[in-house]
């Protein structure tokens, strides 16, 4: 059963990150694991639910970033269905890269 105290605390931490991004006047972006460590969420499931609520409210956005095996993000997409089967990898001499699920990372944008 969800713990309302933990959920409120998690929401408070996420709101603080949002305020930090506003104060800095620059977007901050996090993948799920980095965000989990940053806010010290109880579980990934709790964090995912809190993020879904903030995305639904339009407070933060999520993009799906295709990562290069050489390191770095190749391209961002608003939805999973927009992602093509292949992309040119600018980090690897523009070679064609097959986009597989393990190369797609949700990135949460706090602005």
Secondary structure, 3 states (H helix, E strand, C coil): CCCHHHHHHHHHHHHHHHHHHHHHCCCEEEEHHHHHHHHCCCCHHHHHHHHHHHHHCCCEEEEEEEECCCCCEEEEECCHHHCCCEEEECCCCCEEEECCHHHEEEEEEEC
